[in-house]
Amino acid sequence: MTDPAIRSASCCPGRLTPFVTRREMLASSANGFGLLALSGLFANSSSADSARSETLLPQSHFRPKVKNVIFCFMDGGVSHVDSFDPKPKLADLDGKPCTESKNPTANVNRQWLKSPWEFKQHGQCGMPISSLFPHIARSADDIAVIRSMKADLPIHSTGVLFLHTGSNNAGRPSLGSWVNYGLGCESQNLPGFVVLSFGVVPCGGLETFSNGFLPASHQATLLQADGLPIDNIQPADKDPRIQLAKLELLKEQNKAFSRGLGGDDAVESAIKNHEMAFRMQSLVPDVLDLSRETEATQSMYAIDSKVPSQRLYGIQCLRARRLIESGVRFVEITCPPGASNGTWDQHGDLKNGHQKNALDTDQAIAGLITDLKQRGLFEETLIVWAGEFGRTPHSAGRDGRDHHPEGFSVFLAGGGVKGGSIYGATDELGMYSVENICTIHDLHATMLHLLGLNHEQLTFRFSGRDFRLTDVHGHVVHDILS
């Protein structure tokens, strides 16, 4: 076929322009259509984001019960029948064959396994808690335990993503990103979503803490437990004027690049993140300086422990309190490294593994609850303690449990939470949630509700549809709310 450009050039002046085929017309105008659509998308995105940042971001949908969230992520899966859900019948059946498992990852050569820990009632509420968590047990009247949690799959990667993003697939925003998007951050000098990490990438990958399709300014900032909490927090230039000049030059270059794209969110977010990083250089070291805390306070968090992992977890919990005091909206605390697929993932050596993990985390979490109460912060903070699933009431051997999404326990504490309450139940062996089943979407809806956010109204338009953290699911668990 003759090239249109050659055919057009050969035409004499005054003659009619030869016909143009549909294929030629689309080929020659494709860039025009694309740029027109792209500019429209940029304009809509820019105006929507601008309007949202000026009006909706700082506002909740209704009067909130709490302002901040501290999420204690128990990665790997804590055994519910060894912590908050006693099952006496397991002792009667201990060692006998189990043929009832429908779990595809744990259904061959199984036997029932009793708990190696003793349960006792604690607090005025008489809540049964095992000897695995002696410190948290003293706060029984402050926590609400959900015994009827249900996840989707017995796989760590999807389970971690589901707990954090409401989806088994990567690419969705993390819970902390949604909260920061919906409410913004009270501090102009600190990020709204912080993960206090031990340097271990979770099974769900770094997508676990991703902003997904939300603006990049809502992504998590990771602070390490040991050594420098964040890379490059100390300026490379001794003269602050040099650093300011560099940042100003970088800012102008980024703005010019953004204008050339018609206003790109990724570039604009990068500019904001650079500016935030500069402000953090002066504030973060001060916020994370624990030398200002009394010895009694540090001891409450087990920071004086001779066990390194217990001491570091205590440091992270105390940092969490200081961060929410300074205006950070959502703080997640991960666990010290343990098993390869998550700290609490004891397929074997259950007794020693769970005992070690509880030693690392129990006192610090209880200390966090006590400290928040003493400082008047408990009623404006939501504490969530949860893993991606529980562990099987049966075992392939005599000292281990496998993945169990069919029924497990989590707990909440803080403002608006009915302390000393138990919601839902598993069956007499802890196999399945059977009463008041609570899904991950229900948990998310309840957390957002306490923050004054309607989970059905907290949406973000992406790829032609409105997305929610809870997708098309989720119900607020009002029975655990005060």
N, C-alpha and C positions, 0 to 999 in steps of 0.2 A: 504493500500500500504506500502511496506517495506521502512523504512527510508533509504535514499541514503547513509548516513554515516555508518549505520550498514551493509548494503549490501557491501559497499566498504571495510569495515574492515574485512569481512569474506572471502574476495578473497585471494587465495593462491598466493605467489610470483611467478612470471613467467607466470601467467595466464593473458589473455586479460582482460582489464577493461570492465566491463559490460556496455551495452549501457546506455545512459542518455536521459531521455525524455526531450522534449522541456520545459515542466513546471519546471523540476528540473534544467535545464541549466539556465533559466531566474531567478529562485529563488536564485541560488548560485552566479550569476554574477550581480544581480541587483545593489548592492552597487558599484561595479566597474563601471558600466555604469553611475550611478548617479554621482559618484565622478568625473569621467572623464568629464561629461557634466558640472558639477558645476565648476570645475577648469577652463574649457574653458570660461564659462560665466564670472568668476571672472577676468580672464586674459584680456578678451575683455573689460570688464567694467573698469578695472584699467588702461589699456593703453589708452582707449578712453578718460576717465576723465582726465588722466595726460596730454594727448596731448591737450585736450580742454582748460585746465587751463593754459597751457603754451602759447597757440596761440590764440584761438578764444575768450575766455571770455572777455578780455579787448577791443576787437575790435567790432565796429559796422559794419553792412553790407554796409553802405554808410554814407556820411557826415551827422551827426545828427544836428537837430535844437536846441535840448535841452539836458542837461546832467542828470537832476533829475526830479522826479515827486512828487508832493504833491497832494494826493487824499483826498478830503473832502467828506466823505461818509455820505450822508443824509439818514440814515436808517429809514425804515418805509414807505417812499414814500411821497415826497412833492407834493402838488397839483399844477399841471402845469397851470390850469386855474385861480389860485390865485397868480401866481408868474411871469412867463415869457411868458404866452400865453393868452392874453386877448380875451374874447369871449363876445362881446356886446349882442349877441342874447340870451345869458343865462338870461340877465336881462328882456328881452321881454317875455321869457317863464317861468320865475321864479314861482315856485309853481304849474305849470301845470304837468299833468301826462307824464311820459317818458315811452314809450313802445318799444324803439329801442335797449335796452341793450341786448347784447348776452353774457355778462359776467356771467358765472354760479354762481358766488358768489354775484352778485348784479343785479338781474333781476326780483325782485318781489316788487310790490307796490313802484315804483320809481317815483320821481318827480324832475323836473329840479331845480337846485339851483344856483342862481347868486353868483358872488364873493362878499364877504363883504369888499374887498379892492379896492381902486381906482387905475387905471393904468394911468401913465403919461409917456411922452417921455423924455428920458434922453440922455445926451451927444450930441456931434456933429452929431452922427449917428442917433439920434432920436429913440433909442430903447425903446419900451414900457416895463416898469417894474412896478410892483405894489408897493404900499406903504408898503407892508410887508417887503421889503428889501431896505430901504432908503440909507444905506451905500454902498451896492454893486451897487446900481443904479448910484452912482457917478463914478463908474468905468466902465460904460456902453461901453465906447470906447475901453476898454481893453479886453472885453470878447466876445466870439463867442457862441451864443446860438443855440443849436440844438433842434428844436421844434417837430421833427418827430421821436423821439425814439420809439422803439417797443421792448418789452420783450416777454417772452413766456407765463408764467402762473401767475394768480393772487394770488400767494401763497408766503408768505414771505420767507420761508426756501429755496425754489427752486430759487426764485428771487434773493436773496442775493448771493447764490452760483453761479448763472448764471452771475451776474454782476462781481463777483470776479474771477471766474475760466473759464467762457465760457461754463459751463456745468450745467445742472440741478441736476446732481448727485454728491455726495461727492466723494472725492478721487483724484480730479484733482488739480494741482498746482494753487495757487493764482497768480493774476496778478503781484504782487510785487515779487513773487518768480521767475516768468518767466523773468522779467526785470533784476533781480539780476543774474540769470543764464546766460542771454544773454550778459550782460555788465560787471558783476562783481561790486565790490565796490571800490571806490577810496581810502577809508581809510582802513588800515590794522588793526586798533584798534576799529572799530565800525562795527556793522552788516550792510549789504546792504539793508535790508528790515526791517523797524521799523513801528509798529502800536502804535499810541498814543491813549490809550484806557481809558475808564472810568470804567473799571472793569466789563462791561456787555458782556456776551457771545451773539453774534448776532444770529438771527434766523437760519442762516445756520450752526451754531455751530462753534467750533474752526477750523473746516475744511475750513472755510472762509479764514483763513490766513495760511493755510497749504502749505508745499512744495510738497505735493502729492507724486508722484513718482520721483521727482527731488531729488538730493542729499540733505541730511538733513541740510547742511550748508546754504541752501537757504530759510529756514523757517523764519517766522516773529519773531522778538523780540518785546514783548509787554512792553510798558512803561506806568505806571499808572499816572493819572492826579493829584491825591491827595496822600499825604504822600510820602513814598519812591517810586521813579519811577519804581524800579525793585528790586525784592527780592534778598537778599544776595549781594547787590552791595557793602556793606561795609564788609571788611575782618573780619572773626571771630577771626583770630590770630593777635595779636598786633605786633608780630615780623614777618616781611615779609619773613624772612628766613625759618620759620616754614611752612608758607603757600607754599612757593616755593618747599620745600622738599616734602610736601604732593602731590602737583600737579605733581612733577617729578615721584614720585612713582606710582601715578594713571596713568600717561602717559605710563610708561613702562608696567604696567599691561594690559592696553588697547591695546598697540601695540602687546604684546605677544598673547593676545586673538584674535586680528585681523589676525595675521600671522597663527594662528591655523585654522582660517576659510578660509585661502587662500586670504585674503584681502577683508574685508567686508566694504561696503560704510557706513553703519550705524555706525560702530565702528570708522572708520576714521573720519566721520563727528562729532562724539561725542568728539574725541580728539581735533579736530579743534575748536569746540564750547567751550570746557573747556579752551583752550588757549585764545580764544577770550574773554571769560568771565573775565579771569585774567587781560587782557589788558584794558577791559572796566572799571574795578574798579577804575583806576586812571583817565580815560578820561571822562567817562559819567558824573560824578558829575560836572566837569568843563564845559562841553558842555551845560548841563541843568541849569547851574547857571545863573539865570536871573538878579541877582543883578548887573551884569556888564552892563545891558542895561539902557539907560537913562529913566527918568520918562516920557519924551515925547513919547518915543518908547513904553513903557509899556501902556501908556494911549491910544495910537493908537490901541492897541489890546484889550482894555477894561479890562486890568488887574487891574485897579483901581476901577472896578465896585463893588458895594455893593451886587450884585446878585451873589451868589456863583457859580452857573452853568455857568453864563456868564464869570466870572473871570477865572474859570478853563479852559473853552474852549479857552479863549484868551491865557492862559499859554501854552496850547498845540499847538496853531498856531505859537506862537513865538518860541517854542521849535522846531517846524518843520523847521522854517527858519534856526535856529542854527545848526540843524542836517544836512541839505543839504549843508550848508557852510562848515561843517566838513567832507563832502565826502560821506554821506549816499545817496544811489541811489534812494530809493523809501520810502516815508513816507506817511502813511495813518492816517487820523485823524477821529475818530469816534465821534458821538454826545453825549452830556450828556444824562443820562437816562430820558426816558419820558414814552410813552405808553408801554404796556407789549410786543408788537410785533414790536417795533421800535419807535424811538422818534417821527417821523412825522406821526404815524399811527392813525390819528384822524377820527375814524368812527363816533364819536360824539364830541361835544365841539370843533368844527373846529376853530372857531374864537379865543378862548382862547389858544388852544393847538398850533396852527401854530404861533400865535403871540408870545407866550413864546419861542418857538424853534427859531424863527427868531431873537428875542432879544438876545438869547444865542450865535448865530453863525454869524449874519450879520456883526457886526462891526469888529470882529476879522478877518474874511475872507477878508473884504475890507482893513483892516489894513495890512494884509499879502501881498496883491497885491501892496499896496503903498510902504511898506517897501522894498519889493524885487526890485521895480523900483528905489528907492532911493539908493540902494546898488549895483546897476548894476547886480543883479541876476535874474531879471525878464526874460530877453531874453535867459537865459540858464535853465530856470525852466518851467515845464508844471504843471499848476494847473487844476485839474478836479473836478467839483462839480456835484455829481450825487447820485441818490437813485435807488432802485431796480425797481421801477415803479412809475407811477403817481397816481392821485386819480380821481374818477368818477366825471363828470360834473353834475351828478344827485345824489339823496340821498334818503335814506329810511325815513328820518325825515326832520328837517329844519336846522340842524346844524352839519352836518358830511358828509364825503365822504368816499367811499370804494376803494378797490384796483383796479388799472386801468393800465394794461400792454399794452393796444392797442395803446396808444399815450401819450407821456409825454416829458418833457424838461430836458436837462442837459446843462452845459456850460463848456467851456475850456478857458484858458487864459495862456499867456506866450509866450515863443519863438516859432516862426513859426506859431502862430495862428493869424488869421485875425480878430483883435479886432473890435468891433462895428458891427459884421455881424450876420445875422440870417439865419439859414439853415433849410429847410423843413417846413412843415406845417401840422396841424391837420385840420379837417373839421370845419365848422362854429360853432359847439358846443363843439369842443374839444374831440369828441368821438374816432376818429380813425386818425392815421397818414395817410395822403393821398398824400403828395408831398415829393419826395426825402426821402423815408422811410430809417431810419438809425437803424440798428440792434445793439445789444450788441457786436456782432462780428465785425461790422464795426467800432464801437467806439474803441474796442481793437486794431484793425488793424491800426487805425489812431494814437493812442497813441504810438504804437511801431514804426510807421513810423517817428514820430517826434523825437524819440530816436535813429534813424538811423538803425532800425531793420526791416527787411522784414518779415512780419508775416508768410509768406509761407516757409521761410527758417529757422525760429527759431523753431527747432524741438528737440525732445528727444525720443530716442528709448526705448520703454517699452512694455513688453509682446508681442513681435514679430511685433510691428508696430511703425511707427513714429507718435508721438503726437504733436499737435500744440495748442497754446492757442485758436486760432480761428477755430480749427478742420479743416473742409474742406470748411469753409465759410469765409466771411469777405472781405470788400473792403475799401480802404482808402478814406476818405471823403476829397477830394482835395479842394472842394469849401470853406472850412473854413481855409485853410492854406494860409499863405502869401508867 
